[in-house]
Amino acid sequence: MSETTAQAIALIIYFVGMIVIGLWGYQRTDDLDDYMLAGRNLPPAVAALSAGASDMSGWLLMGLPGAIYAKGLVEFWIAIGLTIGAYLNWVFVAPRLRTYTEVANNSITVPSFLDNRLRDHTRLLRIVSGIIIFVFFTFYVSSGMVAGGKFFDSSFGMDYQLGMVLVAGIVVLYTLVGGFLAVSWTDAVQGTMMFLALVAIPIVAVLEFAGGSSNLFSAAKDVNPAVYSMLAGTSVIAVVSNLAWGLGYFGQPHIIVRFMALRGPKDARFGRRIGIGWMLISVVGAALVAVVGLGFFAGEGEILEDPETVFILLGKVLFHPMISGFILAAVLAAIMSTISSQLLVTSSALVEDIYRVFSRSKKELTEKRMVLYGRGAVLAVAVLAAILAWNPESSILNLVGFAWAGFGGSFGPIILLALYWRGLTNYGALAGMIVGALTVVVWGKWLSGGIFDLYEILPAFILATVAAVIVSKLTYREDRDILAEFEQASRMATRH
């Protein structure tokens, strides 16, 4: 059996497994609450692994190891910022959001929660937030499809468009059929695959290297003397910018929706332990992959032209072709887990937050019809994203950091204020959301560089918070129902 055949068999087993989970999820999906939130019955371990896998994408297996391979541990600041942000998200957002979304008219999406929480009779908050989700996530999904196409092109020499369509087709199938339940369980499997691969590769590399671990790490330093420094060639602004990535977690719809799907607020504590444990070991594993890869290939007299391939190449060199096929599947899992989560959130924004608002006939809003529309929206967004990703030279991948900042800067402050401040109003939330989104666009496109060379999420987060507070104070009118609901949600979250 050839190496390519063995790897292809491993990938086929992986694909079949994802489809089976999708069909299993289909049998357990009866209404829109099931399709969008798995009936709020998601186990904490699944929620944690699902959140981690859908968050990290190919960055964890390719982007981070590649950056550290090329420049050293100075690139690890982003991982530190993300880990801190993820931890704070589980502590402050998860239990409160799980409780409040149920209290606030059983809200099943982030925009519907803000609408119900703030009694926005204008419906502008729901529409604007739904549009933001649709626009940013369509490009985000497209970037994942680009990564999938390039994965098959670089790993198997497959035609880019064929590889992209294959990835898109499998993801759409299990997402469209199985809904949130299938997406969450496939993400959990994919997160486990990523974790095992990141643990196994550094260990086996150390065991296989002729000189042992000390010589392996010394060889890495011989190639790059600054490989173990976290300050070489950086600046205070660069470190702050990298740490600021952690702010994005509070506003990422595809991550915080996992909190809404938990069985109860008490599950947030167990989920946090699993999620942060997974994340800590995974990012350290990614850093070790880079370092041992640098030393390992230097020992072979080779310096990689494309540092982002270090994870894949180590997997191919160190393991049997069948095992390396599953290593490749782990890369694909990282890409697919993010696409599926974003597809579902975008679908919910279109159906629950835009279509439902504009629908004139309430008779059309039956549960079965809404689930059908949700599946149709998944397919429509996937087709649009595939069209945008059709060109292999597309620069859409550059929008990933931009979209992360967009969600973090526009939604992040509003989610925190909605959960913890009684005085937030619908107009304050709308102002903060718009200011945050515009700041990301203006700062990222026209003010970056020089004294403004700061990741746009930080100024966007600050200005959005200021705008939301000022406008809320100007437009606040006491509403006893809102206050009673706020107190009820606070008591329920604190109790657990």
Backbone torsions as a table, in degrees:
resi	resn	phi	psi	omega
1	MET	NA	127.4	-178.6
2	SER	-72.9	163.0	179.9
3	GLU	-61.2	-44.1	-178.8
4	THR	-63.5	-40.8	179.5
5	THR	-63.1	-44.6	179.9
6	ALA	-61.7	-42.7	179.1
7	GLN	-66.2	-38.2	179.1
8	ALA	-64.8	-39.1	178.3
9	ILE	-62.3	-42.9	178.6
10	ALA	-60.9	-41.8	179.5
11	LEU	-66.9	-38.3	178.7
12	ILE	-64.0	-42.4	177.0
13	ILE	-59.1	-42.7	179.0
14	TYR	-62.4	-47.9	-179.3
15	PHE	-60.1	-45.2	-179.5
16	VAL	-61.5	-40.9	178.4
17	GLY	-59.7	-41.6	179.9
18	MET	-65.4	-39.9	180.0
19	ILE	-67.5	-40.4	178.6
20	VAL	-60.6	-42.8	177.7
21	ILE	-63.1	-38.1	177.2
22	GLY	-61.7	-43.0	178.6
23	LEU	-67.6	-36.4	175.9
24	TRP	-62.5	-42.0	178.2
25	GLY	-65.1	-34.3	179.9
26	TYR	-61.0	-39.3	-178.8
27	GLN	-68.6	-17.3	-178.0
28	ARG	-111.7	18.6	-179.6
29	THR	-117.1	111.3	-176.9
30	ASP	-112.7	-33.2	-176.9
31	ASP	-137.2	-178.3	-174.9
32	LEU	-66.4	-34.1	177.7
33	ASP	-63.0	-39.1	175.0
34	ASP	-65.5	-45.6	-173.9
35	TYR	-66.6	-38.2	-175.6
36	MET	-94.1	-26.7	-174.6
37	LEU	-137.1	13.0	-179.9
38	ALA	55.2	34.6	178.3
39	GLY	63.1	22.7	-177.0
40	ARG	51.2	46.1	-177.2
41	ASN	-133.6	33.9	-175.3
42	LEU	-85.8	125.2	177.1
43	PRO	-61.2	147.6	-176.0
44	PRO	-61.6	-35.7	179.8
45	ALA	-64.9	-41.9	178.8
46	VAL	-66.3	-42.9	178.8
47	ALA	-60.7	-42.3	-178.2
48	ALA	-66.6	-48.8	179.8
49	LEU	-66.4	-37.2	178.8
50	SER	-64.8	-43.8	178.8
51	ALA	-62.7	-42.2	-179.6
52	GLY	-65.8	-45.4	-178.6
53	ALA	-66.6	-43.0	-179.0
54	SER	-71.0	-23.3	178.5
55	ASP	-77.9	-50.3	-166.9
56	MET	-75.3	-35.5	178.4
57	SER	54.1	-154.9	-178.4
58	GLY	-72.1	-11.2	179.6
59	TRP	-59.7	-38.4	-176.2
60	LEU	-68.3	-37.7	-175.2
61	LEU	-94.8	-22.0	-177.5
62	MET	-123.8	-49.6	-175.6
63	GLY	-65.3	-52.4	-178.2
64	LEU	-66.5	-49.2	176.4
65	PRO	-59.4	-37.5	179.6
66	GLY	-64.5	-42.9	-179.3
67	ALA	-65.5	-42.9	180.0
68	ILE	-70.1	-37.6	176.2
69	TYR	-58.0	-41.3	-175.4
70	ALA	-79.3	-38.2	-170.8
71	LYS	-123.3	-14.4	-179.4
72	GLY	101.3	-173.5	-174.2
73	LEU	-70.1	-3.5	173.5
74	VAL	-60.5	-22.3	179.0
75	GLU	-84.4	0.9	-176.7
76	PHE	-82.5	-9.1	-178.8
77	TRP	-60.6	-35.7	178.2
78	ILE	-61.7	-42.8	179.6
79	ALA	-62.2	-38.4	177.6
80	ILE	-64.5	-46.8	179.3
81	GLY	-60.8	-42.6	180.0
82	LEU	-66.2	-39.8	-179.5
83	THR	-66.1	-43.0	177.2
84	ILE	-62.7	-44.6	179.5
85	GLY	-62.1	-41.3	179.4
86	ALA	-64.6	-40.8	178.6
87	TYR	-62.2	-48.2	-179.9
88	LEU	-64.2	-33.1	178.2
89	ASN	-63.8	-43.9	177.8
90	TRP	-66.1	-36.0	-177.0
91	VAL	-74.1	-49.4	-169.4
92	PHE	-97.7	-27.6	-175.5
93	VAL	-100.0	-44.9	-170.4
94	ALA	-55.0	-58.4	-176.2
95	PRO	-66.5	-38.1	-176.7
96	ARG	-71.2	-41.7	-179.3
97	LEU	-67.7	-39.6	177.9
98	ARG	-58.1	-43.5	-179.1
99	THR	-71.3	-49.3	-171.8
100	TYR	-67.0	-36.7	-179.5
101	THR	-66.4	-30.0	177.1
102	GLU	-76.9	-41.3	179.0
103	VAL	-65.0	-39.5	-178.0
104	ALA	-81.9	68.1	173.5
105	ASN	60.0	33.8	177.6
106	ASN	51.7	54.3	-179.1
107	SER	-68.0	132.7	-177.1
108	ILE	-112.3	0.4	174.3
109	THR	-135.5	162.4	178.1
110	VAL	-63.0	-47.3	178.1
111	PRO	-61.8	-39.2	-180.0
112	SER	-68.1	-32.4	175.7
113	PHE	-63.2	-47.8	179.7
114	LEU	-62.5	-39.2	178.5
115	ASP	-62.2	-49.0	-178.9
116	ASN	-71.4	-39.7	-178.9
117	ARG	-62.4	-38.4	-172.5
118	LEU	-105.0	3.4	178.7
119	ARG	52.0	54.3	-177.0
120	ASP	-81.7	92.6	-178.1
121	HIS	-71.4	-17.6	177.6
122	THR	-75.9	-22.1	-177.3
123	ARG	66.2	4.8	-179.3
124	LEU	-65.2	-37.0	-178.6
125	LEU	-61.6	-43.2	-179.3
126	ARG	-68.1	-41.7	-178.2
127	ILE	-68.5	-47.4	-178.5
128	VAL	-62.9	-45.2	179.8
129	SER	-66.1	-36.3	176.2
130	GLY	-63.3	-39.9	178.7
131	ILE	-66.8	-42.6	178.0
132	ILE	-58.2	-45.6	179.0
133	ILE	-61.4	-46.1	-178.1
134	PHE	-60.9	-47.0	-175.8
135	VAL	-66.8	-53.0	-176.1
136	PHE	-65.1	-42.3	-175.9
137	PHE	-75.0	-25.9	175.9
138	THR	-62.6	-43.3	177.4
139	PHE	-71.2	-35.3	178.4
140	TYR	-63.0	-46.4	177.4
141	VAL	-61.1	-41.2	179.4
142	SER	-60.7	-40.6	179.5
143	SER	-62.9	-36.1	176.6
144	GLY	-65.9	-38.0	177.8
145	MET	-66.8	-37.8	175.0
146	VAL	-59.2	-45.6	179.4
147	ALA	-62.1	-39.2	178.7
148	GLY	-64.6	-42.8	177.9
149	GLY	-62.8	-43.2	-179.7
150	LYS	-69.5	-29.7	177.2
151	PHE	-61.3	-48.9	-179.4
152	PHE	-69.0	-33.0	178.3
153	ASP	-65.0	-47.3	-176.0
154	SER	-78.3	-30.1	-175.9
155	SER	-87.1	-35.2	-174.0
156	PHE	-127.4	-1.0	-177.3
157	GLY	70.1	17.7	179.3
158	MET	-73.5	150.4	176.2
159	ASP	-55.1	134.4	-176.0
160	TYR	-55.6	-50.0	-177.2
161	GLN	-63.7	-37.9	179.2
162	LEU	-64.3	-44.4	178.1
163	GLY	-63.1	-40.4	179.9
164	MET	-64.6	-43.5	179.5
165	VAL	-65.5	-37.7	178.7
166	LEU	-62.3	-48.3	178.4
167	VAL	-61.5	-48.5	-178.4
168	ALA	-61.3	-41.4	-177.3
169	GLY	-63.6	-45.1	-179.9
170	ILE	-65.0	-45.6	-179.0
171	VAL	-62.8	-45.9	-179.5
172	VAL	-61.8	-39.5	-177.4
173	LEU	-60.5	-52.8	-176.1
174	TYR	-76.4	-25.2	177.1
175	THR	-74.6	-47.1	-178.7
176	LEU	-63.2	-40.8	-175.6
177	VAL	-80.6	-49.8	-169.8
178	GLY	-93.8	-13.0	177.7
179	GLY	64.9	-154.5	-173.2
180	PHE	-62.3	-37.1	-179.4
181	LEU	-61.4	-47.7	179.2
182	ALA	-65.4	-42.1	-179.9
183	VAL	-61.3	-44.0	-178.3
184	SER	-65.5	-43.7	-178.8
185	TRP	-72.1	-37.6	175.4
186	THR	-65.7	-38.4	176.2
187	ASP	-61.4	-40.7	179.9
188	ALA	-62.8	-42.8	176.6
189	VAL	-63.7	-44.1	-179.0
190	GLN	-65.2	-39.2	177.2
191	GLY	-63.6	-37.7	177.6
192	THR	-65.6	-41.4	177.6
193	MET	-61.6	-44.5	178.7
194	MET	-60.8	-45.0	-179.2
195	PHE	-60.2	-50.3	-178.2
196	LEU	-62.0	-39.9	-179.9
197	ALA	-65.7	-41.0	-178.6
198	LEU	-70.3	-25.6	176.2
199	VAL	-81.3	-41.9	-172.7
200	ALA	-71.3	-42.3	-173.1
201	ILE	-61.6	-49.8	179.0
202	PRO	-61.8	-39.0	-179.0
203	ILE	-63.9	-48.4	-178.7
204	VAL	-66.6	-35.9	178.6
205	ALA	-62.0	-42.4	178.5
206	VAL	-64.3	-42.0	-179.4
207	LEU	-67.6	-32.7	-175.8
208	GLU	-84.9	-21.7	-176.2
209	PHE	-70.8	132.8	-171.6
210	ALA	-59.9	-37.7	-175.7
211	GLY	-89.3	1.1	-177.9
212	GLY	82.1	-178.5	-173.2
213	SER	-64.4	-40.5	-177.3
214	SER	-62.8	-44.7	178.9
215	ASN	-68.8	-32.3	179.1
216	LEU	-64.1	-46.6	-179.6
217	PHE	-72.2	-30.8	175.4
218	SER	-68.1	-38.8	178.8
219	ALA	-63.1	-36.8	177.2
220	ALA	-63.5	-41.0	-179.9
221	LYS	-70.1	-31.1	176.7
222	ASP	-62.9	-37.0	179.8
223	VAL	-73.0	-44.2	-179.4
224	ASN	-134.6	100.0	-178.0
225	PRO	-58.5	-22.2	-178.1
226	ALA	-98.9	14.2	-173.1
227	VAL	-60.9	-32.0	-176.9
228	TYR	-96.8	4.0	179.3
229	SER	-90.9	136.6	177.8
230	MET	-100.4	5.1	-178.6
231	LEU	-124.2	-11.6	-176.8
232	ALA	-64.2	126.6	174.5
233	GLY	71.0	19.7	-179.8
234	THR	-121.0	-177.8	-179.9
235	SER	-140.3	169.0	179.1
236	VAL	-61.3	-43.3	-179.4
237	ILE	-62.2	-40.2	-179.8
238	ALA	-65.5	-41.7	179.1
239	VAL	-64.7	-45.2	178.9
240	VAL	-61.4	-41.8	179.1
241	SER	-61.1	-43.5	-179.8
242	ASN	-67.3	-41.4	177.7
243	LEU	-65.3	-30.6	-177.2
244	ALA	-66.3	-15.7	175.9
245	TRP	-55.6	-30.1	-178.5
246	GLY	-62.8	-25.5	178.6
247	LEU	-64.2	-23.7	-176.0
248	GLY	-64.5	-25.2	-175.3
249	TYR	-59.9	-36.8	-175.2
250	PHE	-63.9	-18.2	-175.7
251	GLY	-120.6	12.8	-178.9
252	GLN	-86.5	106.6	-176.1
253	PRO	-57.4	-38.0	-176.1
254	HIS	-73.1	-13.3	177.0
255	ILE	-96.1	-51.0	-175.3
256	ILE	-71.2	-16.9	175.9
257	VAL	-65.6	-24.3	175.3
258	ARG	-64.4	-35.0	177.9
259	PHE	-65.3	-37.7	-179.9
260	MET	-66.3	-24.8	-175.6
261	ALA	-91.8	-4.1	179.1
262	LEU	-60.1	156.0	179.5
263	ARG	-65.8	-28.4	178.9
264	GLY	-174.0	167.2	-178.2
265	PRO	-62.8	-28.3	-179.3
266	LYS	-66.9	-22.1	178.6
267	ASP	-70.7	-16.4	-177.6
268	ALA	-63.1	-35.2	-178.4
269	ARG	-66.0	-47.4	179.0
270	PHE	-66.3	-40.6	177.8
271	GLY	-61.2	-39.0	179.3
272	ARG	-62.3	-43.4	-179.1
273	ARG	-61.3	-43.9	-180.0
274	ILE	-69.1	-47.2	-176.4
275	GLY	-62.6	-46.3	-178.6
276	ILE	-73.3	-35.7	174.7
277	GLY	-60.6	-45.5	177.0
278	TRP	-58.3	-44.0	-175.5
279	MET	-68.7	-44.6	-179.5
280	LEU	-59.1	-49.8	-178.6
281	ILE	-66.0	-37.2	-177.6
282	SER	-68.0	-44.7	-178.4
283	VAL	-71.0	-34.7	175.1
284	VAL	-66.8	-39.9	176.3
285	GLY	-61.5	-40.5	178.7
286	ALA	-63.6	-40.5	177.6
287	ALA	-64.9	-41.0	179.3
288	LEU	-66.5	-36.4	175.9
289	VAL	-57.1	-43.6	-179.4
290	ALA	-64.5	-47.6	-175.7
291	VAL	-67.7	-48.5	-179.9
292	VAL	-67.9	-30.9	176.4
293	GLY	-65.0	-40.9	178.3
294	LEU	-61.8	-46.2	179.3
295	GLY	-71.0	-39.5	-176.6
296	PHE	-63.8	-50.6	-177.7
297	PHE	-72.7	-28.2	174.9
298	ALA	-64.9	-37.3	176.6
299	GLY	-64.5	-25.2	177.3
300	GLU	-91.2	4.3	-179.9
301	GLY	74.3	31.2	-175.2
302	GLU	-133.3	136.3	171.6
303	ILE	-118.3	125.0	-174.1
304	LEU	-68.6	133.8	175.7
305	GLU	-70.4	-38.4	178.4
306	ASP	-113.6	99.9	-176.4
307	PRO	-59.0	-27.5	-176.6
308	GLU	-70.2	-7.5	178.0
309	THR	-92.8	3.1	-173.5
310	VAL	-60.4	-39.3	179.4
311	PHE	-63.5	-47.9	-178.0
312	ILE	-64.7	-45.3	-176.7
313	LEU	-67.2	-38.6	176.1
314	LEU	-62.8	-40.8	178.0
315	GLY	-60.1	-40.5	-179.7
316	LYS	-69.6	-37.7	-176.7
317	VAL	-74.9	-37.7	-168.9
318	LEU	-89.4	-21.8	-170.0
319	PHE	-122.3	161.5	172.5
320	HIS	-58.9	147.4	-177.6
321	PRO	-52.0	-36.2	179.2
322	MET	-66.6	-41.9	178.1
323	ILE	-67.5	-42.2	179.2
324	SER	-64.8	-26.1	174.4
325	GLY	-64.0	-39.5	176.7
326	PHE	-72.6	-27.7	172.9
327	ILE	-63.8	-43.5	175.9
328	LEU	-62.7	-38.9	178.6
329	ALA	-63.0	-31.2	177.8
330	ALA	-64.9	-38.4	176.1
331	VAL	-63.9	-45.6	179.1
332	LEU	-64.1	-35.9	178.3
333	ALA	-62.2	-40.0	179.2
334	ALA	-62.3	-39.9	179.8
335	ILE	-70.4	-47.2	-174.1
336	MET	-69.5	-34.3	-178.6
337	SER	-62.8	-37.3	179.5
338	THR	-72.7	-42.2	179.9
339	ILE	-59.5	-46.2	-175.5
340	SER	-64.1	-43.0	-179.7
341	SER	-63.3	-42.5	-178.3
342	GLN	-71.5	-34.5	175.8
343	LEU	-60.6	-44.7	-176.7
344	LEU	-67.8	-40.8	179.0
345	VAL	-66.0	-39.7	178.1
346	THR	-65.1	-40.4	177.2
347	SER	-60.1	-44.0	-179.6
348	SER	-65.2	-35.1	178.0
349	ALA	-64.8	-40.2	-179.5
350	LEU	-69.7	-43.9	-173.2
351	VAL	-85.0	-52.2	-173.8
352	GLU	-79.5	-34.0	-171.1
353	ASP	-105.1	-18.0	178.7
354	ILE	-115.6	-54.6	-178.4
355	TYR	-61.7	-44.8	-177.4
356	ARG	-61.5	-36.1	-179.5
357	VAL	-67.5	-39.8	-175.0
358	PHE	-91.0	-11.6	-178.2
359	SER	-65.7	128.0	-178.8
360	ARG	-87.0	-28.3	-177.1
361	SER	-102.5	111.8	178.6
362	LYS	-70.1	-19.1	178.6
363	LYS	-65.3	-26.4	-179.3
364	GLU	-74.5	-16.8	-171.7
365	LEU	-89.2	41.5	174.3
366	THR	-72.4	156.6	-177.2
367	GLU	-59.6	-45.9	-178.8
368	LYS	-63.7	-39.6	-179.8
369	ARG	-67.7	-38.8	179.8
370	MET	-67.9	-37.5	175.2
371	VAL	-62.9	-41.8	178.1
372	LEU	-61.4	-43.7	178.0
373	TYR	-64.6	-36.7	177.9
374	GLY	-62.2	-42.5	177.6
375	ARG	-66.3	-39.1	177.3
376	GLY	-63.0	-37.6	179.7
377	ALA	-67.2	-38.0	176.3
378	VAL	-58.2	-47.1	-179.1
379	LEU	-64.4	-43.3	-177.8
380	ALA	-64.1	-44.7	179.8
381	VAL	-66.0	-38.5	178.9
382	ALA	-63.2	-42.2	179.3
383	VAL	-64.4	-44.4	179.1
384	LEU	-62.6	-43.3	178.5
385	ALA	-63.6	-38.5	179.2
386	ALA	-64.9	-38.1	177.5
387	ILE	-62.2	-43.8	179.2
388	LEU	-65.7	-29.1	-176.4
389	ALA	-93.0	1.1	-172.4
390	TRP	-61.2	-34.0	179.9
391	ASN	-82.7	117.5	-177.7
392	PRO	-64.7	-18.6	178.8
393	GLU	-90.5	9.1	-177.6
394	SER	-57.8	141.5	179.7
395	SER	-93.5	15.4	-176.3
396	ILE	-60.2	-31.0	179.9
397	LEU	-58.2	-26.4	179.0
398	ASN	-67.3	-16.3	-177.6
399	LEU	-84.5	-5.4	-177.4
400	VAL	-61.4	-52.4	177.8
401	GLY	-63.1	-35.0	178.7
402	PHE	-65.6	-43.1	179.9
403	ALA	-68.8	-37.6	177.1
404	TRP	-59.9	-44.8	177.8
405	ALA	-65.7	-38.1	-179.5
406	GLY	-60.8	-46.6	178.7
407	PHE	-70.1	-43.9	-178.8
408	GLY	-64.2	-39.8	-177.9
409	GLY	-77.6	-29.6	-177.3
410	SER	-93.3	-44.6	-177.3
411	PHE	-90.7	-35.6	-172.9
412	GLY	-52.3	-57.9	-179.4
413	PRO	-61.6	-35.5	-177.2
414	ILE	-69.5	-39.5	177.3
415	ILE	-62.2	-46.9	-179.2
416	LEU	-63.5	-43.4	179.1
417	LEU	-66.2	-39.5	-179.8
418	ALA	-64.1	-33.4	-178.1
419	LEU	-82.6	-28.7	-169.7
420	TYR	-123.8	-4.0	-178.0
421	TRP	-125.8	120.6	-180.0
422	ARG	-66.2	-27.4	-170.9
423	GLY	-83.1	-0.2	-179.8
424	LEU	-68.0	135.3	177.2
425	THR	-115.2	167.0	179.8
426	ASN	-62.9	-37.1	179.2
427	TYR	-71.1	-35.0	176.1
428	GLY	-65.1	-43.3	178.4
429	ALA	-63.2	-42.9	180.0
430	LEU	-63.5	-43.6	179.6
431	ALA	-63.3	-45.0	-180.0
432	GLY	-62.8	-41.6	-179.8
433	MET	-62.8	-44.9	-178.8
434	ILE	-68.2	-44.7	179.1
435	VAL	-60.9	-42.6	179.4
436	GLY	-61.7	-46.8	-179.7
437	ALA	-64.1	-43.9	-179.4
438	LEU	-66.5	-36.8	178.8
439	THR	-62.8	-41.6	177.9
440	VAL	-60.2	-44.7	-179.2
441	VAL	-65.0	-51.1	-175.6
442	VAL	-67.1	-47.4	-178.0
443	TRP	-66.0	-44.2	-177.3
444	GLY	-69.4	-32.2	-174.8
445	LYS	-93.9	-34.4	-170.8
446	TRP	-123.4	-17.9	-175.6
447	LEU	-111.0	-3.1	-179.0
448	SER	-69.3	142.6	-178.3
449	GLY	107.6	153.3	178.9
450	GLY	64.6	-136.1	-179.8
451	ILE	-70.1	-14.5	179.2
452	PHE	-99.4	14.3	-176.5
453	ASP	-77.0	65.0	-177.4
454	LEU	-131.1	138.5	-179.8
455	TYR	-56.1	127.7	-169.6
456	GLU	-61.7	-15.2	-178.9
457	ILE	-65.8	-32.3	-176.7
458	LEU	-69.4	-53.4	176.1
459	PRO	-62.7	-34.4	179.3
460	ALA	-64.9	-42.4	-179.7
461	PHE	-63.3	-44.4	-178.8
462	ILE	-66.6	-49.1	-177.1
463	LEU	-67.3	-36.8	177.5
464	ALA	-63.4	-41.0	178.2
465	THR	-63.4	-45.6	179.5
466	VAL	-61.4	-45.3	-179.8
467	ALA	-62.9	-43.7	-179.2
468	ALA	-63.3	-41.1	-179.3
469	VAL	-68.2	-46.3	-177.9
470	ILE	-63.5	-50.0	-178.2
471	VAL	-65.8	-36.2	178.3
472	SER	-63.6	-42.3	179.1
473	LYS	-64.8	-31.6	-179.8
474	LEU	-78.3	-25.1	-173.6
475	THR	-114.6	6.3	-174.6
476	TYR	-68.8	131.0	171.5
477	ARG	-134.3	127.5	-175.7
478	GLU	-63.3	133.2	178.1
479	ASP	-128.7	112.9	-175.0
480	ARG	-63.4	-33.9	179.4
481	ASP	-66.0	-42.6	179.0
482	ILE	-63.6	-43.9	-179.6
483	LEU	-65.2	-41.7	179.1
484	ALA	-63.9	-41.2	178.7
485	GLU	-64.7	-41.6	178.7
486	PHE	-59.9	-46.4	-179.2
487	GLU	-65.7	-39.9	178.7
488	GLN	-62.1	-46.7	179.5
489	ALA	-63.5	-39.4	-179.8
490	SER	-64.1	-44.2	179.9
491	ARG	-63.9	-43.6	-177.9
492	MET	-65.1	-39.3	-179.7
493	ALA	-70.5	-39.7	-178.8
494	THR	-68.8	-34.1	-178.2
495	ARG	-60.0	-29.8	-176.7
496	HIS	-101.6	NA	NA
